[in-house]
Amino acid sequence: MNKHHPPRGAQPTSLRIVEAVADALDSDPSTLKPPLATVVDPDALDSLADSPPECSVEVTFTYANCLISLTDGTVEVQPTEAAD
């Protein structure tokens, strides 16, 4: 199941991604493994998401057994098969 999380103003995109993944996995954000910073640079991700509206941004990566897509500020989370 895909979950979409539209842009949410002042909250950093990296935090929105962690919360969206936790929501998709029905988990506490603080218990997600590995930490997001070991997969992607959160500051770079936040900077990309804050690009001017005339710039289209799309980033896709895997994190905590989920496929994450960030498109123009909207976060989409798709859980994948759990690792054994």
MMTF fields as JSON, N, C-alpha, C and O atoms, coordinates in Angstrom:
{
  "mmtfVersion": "1.0.0",
  "mmtfProducer": "UNKNOWN",
  "numBonds": 335,
  "numAtoms": 336,
  "numGroups": 84,
  "numChains": 1,
  "numModels": 1,
  "chainsPerModel": [1],
  "groupsPerChain": [84],
  "chainIdList": ["A"],
  "bondAtomList": [4, 2, 8, 6, 12, 10, 16, 14, 20, 18, 24, 22, 28, 26, 32, 30, 36, 34, 40, 38, 44, 42, 48, 46, 52, 50, 56, 54, 60, 58, 64, 62, 68, 66, 72, 70, 76, 74, 80, 78, 84, 82, 88, 86, 92, 90, 96, 94, 100, 98, 104, 102, 108, 106, 112, 110, 116, 114, 120, 118, 124, 122, 128, 126, 132, 130, 136, 134, 140, 138, 144, 142, 148, 146, 152, 150, 156, 154, 160, 158, 164, 162, 168, 166, 172, 170, 176, 174, 180, 178, 184, 182, 188, 186, 192, 190, 196, 194, 200, 198, 204, 202, 208, 206, 212, 210, 216, 214, 220, 218, 224, 222, 228, 226, 232, 230, 236, 234, 240, 238, 244, 242, 248, 246, 252, 250, 256, 254, 260, 258, 264, 262, 268, 266, 272, 270, 276, 274, 280, 278, 284, 282, 288, 286, 292, 290, 296, 294, 300, 298, 304, 302, 308, 306, 312, 310, 316, 314, 320, 318, 324, 322, 328, 326, 332, 330],
  "bondOrderList": [1, 1, 1, 1, 1, 1, 1, 1, 1, 1, 1, 1, 1, 1, 1, 1, 1, 1, 1, 1, 1, 1, 1, 1, 1, 1, 1, 1, 1, 1, 1, 1, 1, 1, 1, 1, 1, 1, 1, 1, 1, 1, 1, 1, 1, 1, 1, 1, 1, 1, 1, 1, 1, 1, 1, 1, 1, 1, 1, 1, 1, 1, 1, 1, 1, 1, 1, 1, 1, 1, 1, 1, 1, 1, 1, 1, 1, 1, 1, 1, 1, 1, 1],
  "groupList": [{"groupName": "MET", "atomNameList": ["N", "CA", "C", "O"], "elementList": ["N", "C", "C", "O"], "formalChargeList": [0, 0, 0, 0], "bondAtomList": [1, 0, 2, 1, 3, 2], "bondOrderList": [1, 1, 2], "singleLetterCode": "M", "chemCompType": "L-PEPTIDE LINKING"}, {"groupName": "ASN", "atomNameList": ["N", "CA", "C", "O"], "elementList": ["N", "C", "C", "O"], "formalChargeList": [0, 0, 0, 0], "bondAtomList": [1, 0, 2, 1, 3, 2], "bondOrderList": [1, 1, 2], "singleLetterCode": "N", "chemCompType": "L-PEPTIDE LINKING"}, {"groupName": "LYS", "atomNameList": ["N", "CA", "C", "O"], "elementList": ["N", "C", "C", "O"], "formalChargeList": [0, 0, 0, 0], "bondAtomList": [1, 0, 2, 1, 3, 2], "bondOrderList": [1, 1, 2], "singleLetterCode": "K", "chemCompType": "L-PEPTIDE LINKING"}, {"groupName": "HIS", "atomNameList": ["N", "CA", "C", "O"], "elementList": ["N", "C", "C", "O"], "formalChargeList": [0, 0, 0, 0], "bondAtomList": [1, 0, 2, 1, 3, 2], "bondOrderList": [1, 1, 2], "singleLetterCode": "H", "chemCompType": "L-PEPTIDE LINKING"}, {"groupName": "PRO", "atomNameList": ["N", "CA", "C", "O"], "elementList": ["N", "C", "C", "O"], "formalChargeList": [0, 0, 0, 0], "bondAtomList": [1, 0, 2, 1, 3, 2], "bondOrderList": [1, 1, 2], "singleLetterCode": "P", "chemCompType": "L-PEPTIDE LINKING"}, {"groupName": "ARG", "atomNameList": ["N", "CA", "C", "O"], "elementList": ["N", "C", "C", "O"], "formalChargeList": [0, 0, 0, 0], "bondAtomList": [1, 0, 2, 1, 3, 2], "bondOrderList": [1, 1, 2], "singleLetterCode": "R", "chemCompType": "L-PEPTIDE LINKING"}, {"groupName": "GLY", "atomNameList": ["N", "CA", "C", "O"], "elementList": ["N", "C", "C", "O"], "formalChargeList": [0, 0, 0, 0], "bondAtomList": [1, 0, 2, 1, 3, 2], "bondOrderList": [1, 1, 2], "singleLetterCode": "G", "chemCompType": "PEPTIDE LINKING"}, {"groupName": "ALA", "atomNameList": ["N", "CA", "C", "O"], "elementList": ["N", "C", "C", "O"], "formalChargeList": [0, 0, 0, 0], "bondAtomList": [1, 0, 2, 1, 3, 2], "bondOrderList": [1, 1, 2], "singleLetterCode": "A", "chemCompType": "L-PEPTIDE LINKING"}, {"groupName": "GLN", "atomNameList": ["N", "CA", "C", "O"], "elementList": ["N", "C", "C", "O"], "formalChargeList": [0, 0, 0, 0], "bondAtomList": [1, 0, 2, 1, 3, 2], "bondOrderList": [1, 1, 2], "singleLetterCode": "Q", "chemCompType": "L-PEPTIDE LINKING"}, {"groupName": "THR", "atomNameList": ["N", "CA", "C", "O"], "elementList": ["N", "C", "C", "O"], "formalChargeList": [0, 0, 0, 0], "bondAtomList": [1, 0, 2, 1, 3, 2], "bondOrderList": [1, 1, 2], "singleLetterCode": "T", "chemCompType": "L-PEPTIDE LINKING"}, {"groupName": "SER", "atomNameList": ["N", "CA", "C", "O"], "elementList": ["N", "C", "C", "O"], "formalChargeList": [0, 0, 0, 0], "bondAtomList": [1, 0, 2, 1, 3, 2], "bondOrderList": [1, 1, 2], "singleLetterCode": "S", "chemCompType": "L-PEPTIDE LINKING"}, {"groupName": "LEU", "atomNameList": ["N", "CA", "C", "O"], "elementList": ["N", "C", "C", "O"], "formalChargeList": [0, 0, 0, 0], "bondAtomList": [1, 0, 2, 1, 3, 2], "bondOrderList": [1, 1, 2], "singleLetterCode": "L", "chemCompType": "L-PEPTIDE LINKING"}, {"groupName": "ILE", "atomNameList": ["N", "CA", "C", "O"], "elementList": ["N", "C", "C", "O"], "formalChargeList": [0, 0, 0, 0], "bondAtomList": [1, 0, 2, 1, 3, 2], "bondOrderList": [1, 1, 2], "singleLetterCode": "I", "chemCompType": "L-PEPTIDE LINKING"}, {"groupName": "VAL", "atomNameList": ["N", "CA", "C", "O"], "elementList": ["N", "C", "C", "O"], "formalChargeList": [0, 0, 0, 0], "bondAtomList": [1, 0, 2, 1, 3, 2], "bondOrderList": [1, 1, 2], "singleLetterCode": "V", "chemCompType": "L-PEPTIDE LINKING"}, {"groupName": "GLU", "atomNameList": ["N", "CA", "C", "O"], "elementList": ["N", "C", "C", "O"], "formalChargeList": [0, 0, 0, 0], "bondAtomList": [1, 0, 2, 1, 3, 2], "bondOrderList": [1, 1, 2], "singleLetterCode": "E", "chemCompType": "L-PEPTIDE LINKING"}, {"groupName": "ASP", "atomNameList": ["N", "CA", "C", "O"], "elementList": ["N", "C", "C", "O"], "formalChargeList": [0, 0, 0, 0], "bondAtomList": [1, 0, 2, 1, 3, 2], "bondOrderList": [1, 1, 2], "singleLetterCode": "D", "chemCompType": "L-PEPTIDE LINKING"}, {"groupName": "CYS", "atomNameList": ["N", "CA", "C", "O"], "elementList": ["N", "C", "C", "O"], "formalChargeList": [0, 0, 0, 0], "bondAtomList": [1, 0, 2, 1, 3, 2], "bondOrderList": [1, 1, 2], "singleLetterCode": "C", "chemCompType": "L-PEPTIDE LINKING"}, {"groupName": "PHE", "atomNameList": ["N", "CA", "C", "O"], "elementList": ["N", "C", "C", "O"], "formalChargeList": [0, 0, 0, 0], "bondAtomList": [1, 0, 2, 1, 3, 2], "bondOrderList": [1, 1, 2], "singleLetterCode": "F", "chemCompType": "L-PEPTIDE LINKING"}, {"groupName": "TYR", "atomNameList": ["N", "CA", "C", "O"], "elementList": ["N", "C", "C", "O"], "formalChargeList": [0, 0, 0, 0], "bondAtomList": [1, 0, 2, 1, 3, 2], "bondOrderList": [1, 1, 2], "singleLetterCode": "Y", "chemCompType": "L-PEPTIDE LINKING"}],
  "groupTypeList": [0, 1, 2, 3, 3, 4, 4, 5, 6, 7, 8, 4, 9, 10, 11, 5, 12, 13, 14, 7, 13, 7, 15, 7, 11, 15, 10, 15, 4, 10, 9, 11, 2, 4, 4, 11, 7, 9, 13, 13, 15, 4, 15, 7, 11, 15, 10, 11, 7, 15, 10, 4, 4, 14, 16, 10, 13, 14, 13, 9, 17, 9, 18, 7, 1, 16, 11, 12, 10, 11, 9, 15, 6, 9, 13, 14, 13, 8, 4, 9, 14, 7, 7, 15],
  "groupIdList": [1, 2, 3, 4, 5, 6, 7, 8, 9, 10, 11, 12, 13, 14, 15, 16, 17, 18, 19, 20, 21, 22, 23, 24, 25, 26, 27, 28, 29, 30, 31, 32, 33, 34, 35, 36, 37, 38, 39, 40, 41, 42, 43, 44, 45, 46, 47, 48, 49, 50, 51, 52, 53, 54, 55, 56, 57, 58, 59, 60, 61, 62, 63, 64, 65, 66, 67, 68, 69, 70, 71, 72, 73, 74, 75, 76, 77, 78, 79, 80, 81, 82, 83, 84],
  "secStructList": [7, 7, 3, 3, 3, 7, 7, 7, 6, 6, 1, 7, 2, 2, 2, 2, 2, 2, 2, 2, 2, 2, 2, 2, 6, 6, 7, 7, 4, 4, 4, 7, 1, 1, 7, 4, 4, 4, 6, 1, 7, 2, 2, 2, 2, 2, 2, 2, 2, 6, 1, 7, 6, 6, 1, 7, 7, 3, 3, 3, 3, 3, 3, 6, 6, 3, 3, 3, 3, 3, 3, 6, 6, 3, 3, 3, 3, 3, 3, 7, 7, 7, 7, 7],
  "xCoordList": [0.845, 0.0, 0.894, 1.851, 0.573, 1.296, 0.641, -0.583, 1.465, 0.95, 1.562, 2.778, 0.72, 1.175, 1.121, 0.163, 2.163, 2.235, 2.594, 3.753, 1.598, 1.865, 2.783, 2.981, 3.342, 4.21, 3.52, 2.31, 4.315, 3.718, 4.395, 4.611, 4.722, 5.217, 6.57, 7.56, 6.632, 7.893, 8.605, 9.784, 7.953, 8.587, 9.593, 9.245, 10.843, 11.846, 11.397, 10.775, 11.72, 11.34, 11.922, 11.251, 13.148, 13.752, 12.942, 12.78, 12.446, 11.605, 10.266, 9.757, 9.7, 8.444, 8.607, 7.697, 9.772, 10.022, 10.088, 9.481, 10.805, 10.896, 9.5, 9.148, 8.718, 7.366, 6.472, 5.657, 6.612, 5.8, 6.148, 5.259, 7.43, 7.844, 7.33, 6.808, 7.473, 6.969, 5.462, 4.966, 4.743, 3.302, 2.993, 2.105, 3.718, 3.476, 3.778, 3.132, 4.761, 5.157, 4.489, 4.746, 3.629, 2.962, 4.005, 3.936, 4.975, 6.109, 6.376, 5.86, 7.173, 7.6, 8.767, 9.696, 8.751, 9.842, 11.219, 12.203, 11.31, 12.608, 13.188, 14.358, 12.382, 12.865, 13.243, 13.671, 13.095, 13.417, 14.905, 15.737, 15.226, 16.618, 16.82, 15.953, 17.911, 18.944, 18.476, 17.429, 19.212, 18.857, 18.89, 19.715, 18.014, 17.923, 19.274, 19.611, 20.049, 21.329, 22.351, 23.34, 22.131, 23.049, 22.687, 23.462, 21.524, 21.046, 21.161, 21.513, 20.864, 20.864, 21.219, 20.962, 21.797, 22.149, 20.867, 20.32, 20.38, 19.126, 19.178, 18.185, 20.318, 20.422, 20.321, 19.665, 20.965, 20.875, 19.444, 18.946, 18.797, 17.415, 16.495, 15.631, 16.684, 15.887, 16.133, 15.197, 17.385, 17.712, 17.054, 16.521, 17.095, 16.434, 14.933, 14.341, 14.337, 12.891, 12.512, 11.379, 13.46, 13.2, 13.543, 13.616, 13.752, 14.058, 12.915, 11.765, 13.232, 12.181, 11.099, 11.38, 9.871, 8.755, 8.98, 8.434, 9.777, 10.01, 10.961, 11.13, 11.585, 12.469, 11.702, 11.168, 11.651, 10.998, 12.036, 13.104, 11.717, 12.641, 11.993, 10.853, 12.753, 12.287, 13.463, 14.51, 13.285, 14.305, 13.64, 12.551, 14.31, 13.786, 14.92, 16.038, 14.62, 15.6, 14.87, 13.667, 15.594, 15.0, 15.497, 16.64, 14.602, 14.906, 13.973, 12.758, 14.531, 13.757, 12.72, 11.555, 13.168, 12.296, 11.122, 10.04, 11.347, 10.332, 10.98, 12.137, 10.222, 10.638, 10.089, 8.88, 10.978, 10.604, 10.721, 11.753, 9.676, 9.711, 9.34, 8.304, 10.204, 9.96, 9.824, 10.779, 8.641, 8.383, 7.789, 6.668, 8.551, 8.104, 7.521, 6.494, 8.181, 7.77, 6.8, 6.572, 6.222, 5.285, 6.039, 6.795, 5.828, 6.49, 5.538, 4.379, 6.045, 5.278, 6.085, 7.282, 5.439, 6.098, 5.402, 4.181, 6.223, 5.694, 6.505, 7.661, 5.909, 6.636, 7.014, 6.255, 8.201, 8.676, 8.728, 8.335, 9.207, 9.357, 10.306, 11.347, 9.99, 10.862, 12.113, 12.053, 13.229, 14.495, 14.505, 13.99, 15.091, 15.198, 16.398, 16.655],
  "yCoordList": [-1.169, 0.0, 1.237, 1.325, 2.182, 3.448, 4.433, 4.475, 5.226, 6.3, 7.585, 7.676, 8.591, 9.883, 10.893, 10.933, 11.7, 12.739, 14.042, 14.253, 14.934, 16.186, 17.107, 16.911, 18.114, 19.064, 19.632, 19.857, 19.867, 20.292, 21.527, 21.575, 22.497, 23.76, 23.707, 23.354, 24.053, 24.277, 22.996, 23.059, 21.859, 20.627, 20.156, 20.051, 19.869, 19.415, 18.136, 17.26, 18.05, 16.886, 15.604, 14.572, 15.647, 14.437, 13.909, 12.698, 14.786, 14.384, 13.845, 12.857, 14.487, 13.999, 12.589, 11.768, 12.304, 10.97, 9.942, 8.877, 10.241, 9.312, 9.051, 7.903, 10.093, 9.927, 9.152, 8.341, 9.389, 8.678, 7.196, 6.351, 6.877, 5.469, 4.798, 3.685, 5.46, 4.901, 4.661, 3.638, 5.594, 5.452, 4.248, 3.454, 4.114, 3.004, 1.655, 0.655, 1.634, 0.38, 0.187, -0.796, 1.132, 1.098, 0.928, 0.012, 1.854, 1.781, 3.153, 4.163, 3.184, 4.441, 4.985, 4.233, 6.267, 6.822, 6.636, 6.464, 6.666, 6.552, 5.141, 4.945, 4.157, 2.776, 2.302, 1.159, 3.148, 2.731, 2.456, 3.202, 1.385, 0.989, 0.824, 0.264, 1.28, 2.098, 3.548, 3.886, 4.401, 5.825, 6.377, 5.955, 7.299, 7.873, 8.397, 8.243, 9.009, 9.618, 8.602, 8.989, 7.316, 6.309, 5.928, 5.25, 6.353, 6.018, 7.205, 7.042, 8.398, 9.61, 10.794, 10.758, 11.82, 13.02, 13.831, 14.399, 13.896, 14.606, 16.091, 16.633, 16.754, 18.175, 18.373, 19.307, 17.504, 17.594, 17.324, 17.99, 16.355, 16.034, 17.226, 17.565, 17.85, 19.027, 20.168, 20.869, 20.355, 21.415, 21.163, 22.083, 19.922, 19.596, 19.862, 20.403, 19.48, 19.668, 21.142, 21.507, 22.0, 23.431, 24.183, 25.412, 23.447, 24.082, 24.992, 24.771, 26.023, 26.927, 26.171, 25.138, 26.678, 25.993, 25.72, 24.758, 26.553, 26.336, 25.172, 24.765, 24.632, 23.475, 22.218, 22.137, 21.257, 19.999, 19.064, 18.851, 18.505, 17.63, 16.274, 16.175, 15.213, 13.854, 13.04, 12.968, 12.427, 11.601, 10.297, 10.301, 9.181, 7.877, 7.096, 7.06, 6.466, 5.645, 4.669, 4.803, 3.689, 2.744, 3.068, 3.473, 2.874, 3.133, 2.302, 2.33, 1.567, 0.779, -0.113, -0.155, -0.821, -1.732, -1.029, -1.599, 0.212, 0.973, 1.674, 2.089, 1.801, 2.607, 4.005, 4.187, 4.989, 6.373, 7.157, 7.101, 7.89, 8.788, 10.18, 10.384, 11.128, 12.531, 13.244, 13.319, 13.768, 14.463, 15.825, 15.931, 16.863, 18.241, 18.442, 19.1, 17.874, 18.066, 17.038, 16.988, 16.216, 15.187, 13.886, 13.43, 13.3, 12.053, 10.881, 10.908, 9.857, 8.627, 7.488, 7.366, 6.658, 5.523, 4.241, 4.109, 3.294, 1.994, 0.912, 0.677, 0.249, -0.835, -1.929, -2.248, -2.495, -3.595, -4.846, -4.823, -5.925, -7.165, -6.944, -6.311, -7.431, -7.311, -8.164, -9.265, -7.636, -8.38, -9.492, -9.323, -10.619, -11.732, -11.564, -12.404],
  "zCoordList": [0.0, 0.0, 0.0, 0.77, -0.865, -0.909, 0.037, 0.156, 0.709, 1.55, 1.056, 0.882, 0.826, 0.346, 1.485, 2.257, 1.574, 2.593, 1.898, 1.541, 1.699, 0.994, 1.792, 2.991, 1.118, 1.815, 3.043, 3.04, 4.114, 5.368, 5.974, 7.185, 5.168, 5.707, 6.37, 5.729, 7.647, 8.345, 8.785, 9.133, 8.783, 9.232, 8.182, 7.006, 8.585, 7.614, 6.905, 7.506, 5.636, 4.842, 5.416, 5.415, 5.903, 6.466, 7.653, 7.799, 8.48, 9.61, 9.112, 9.643, 8.101, 7.522, 6.971, 7.082, 6.373, 5.825, 6.946, 6.841, 8.0, 9.135, 9.709, 9.982, 9.889, 10.423, 9.462, 9.9, 8.164, 7.172, 7.138, 7.027, 7.232, 7.263, 8.534, 8.482, 9.654, 10.91, 10.822, 11.293, 10.226, 10.046, 9.153, 9.465, 8.052, 7.12, 7.752, 7.44, 8.64, 9.299, 10.654, 11.348, 11.026, 12.328, 13.437, 14.257, 13.427, 14.335, 14.946, 14.468, 15.988, 16.59, 15.767, 15.472, 15.386, 14.575, 15.208, 14.488, 16.517, 17.179, 17.138, 17.467, 16.738, 16.708, 15.31, 15.15, 14.298, 12.937, 12.805, 13.321, 12.114, 11.875, 10.384, 9.713, 9.852, 10.459, 10.555, 10.002, 11.232, 11.243, 9.815, 9.005, 9.514, 8.162, 7.689, 6.515, 8.57, 8.19, 7.684, 7.062, 7.937, 7.401, 5.975, 5.299, 5.514, 4.17, 3.22, 2.052, 3.725, 2.908, 3.813, 5.016, 3.241, 3.998, 4.238, 3.293, 5.486, 5.764, 5.385, 4.9, 5.598, 5.238, 3.728, 3.268, 2.959, 1.497, 1.029, 0.122, 1.645, 1.301, 1.597, 0.788, 2.751, 3.106, 2.122, 1.738, 1.714, 0.757, -0.596, -1.216, -1.047, -2.31, -2.24, -3.174, -1.137, -0.977, -0.902, -1.217, -0.482, -0.38, -1.664, -1.666, -2.755, -4.034, -4.463, -4.084, -5.257, -5.729, -6.503, -7.111, -6.483, -7.146, -8.63, -9.168, -9.298, -10.731, -11.001, -12.15, -9.948, -10.074, -9.669, -8.563, -10.557, -10.229, -9.617, -10.191, -8.447, -7.731, -7.521, -7.068, -7.862, -7.605, -7.089, -7.733, -5.923, -5.297, -4.871, -4.297, -5.16, -4.762, -4.106, -4.618, -2.961, -2.263, -1.363, -1.139, -0.846, 0.099, 1.501, 1.708, 2.441, 3.85, 4.713, 4.522, 5.656, 6.63, 5.946, 6.343, 4.911, 4.164, 3.493, 3.356, 3.077, 2.343, 1.16, 1.226, 0.08, -1.055, -0.818, -0.67, -0.783, -0.516, -1.801, -2.47, -2.16, -3.307, -2.826, -2.194, -3.135, -2.823, -4.151, -4.924, -4.417, -5.67, -5.365, -4.868, -5.665, -5.446, -4.046, -3.882, -3.048, -1.663, -1.122, 0.087, -1.984, -1.528, -1.293, -2.151, -0.137, 0.239, -0.011, 0.404, -0.693, -0.892, -0.305, -0.57, 0.485, 1.146, 0.709, 0.794, 0.234, -0.156, 0.554, 0.203, 1.551, 2.233, 1.237, 0.322, 1.436, 0.596, 1.459, 2.625, 0.887, 1.654, 2.809, 2.63, 3.957, 5.127, 4.926, 4.378, 5.374, 5.283, 6.329, 7.434, 5.97, 6.917, 7.793, 8.656]
}
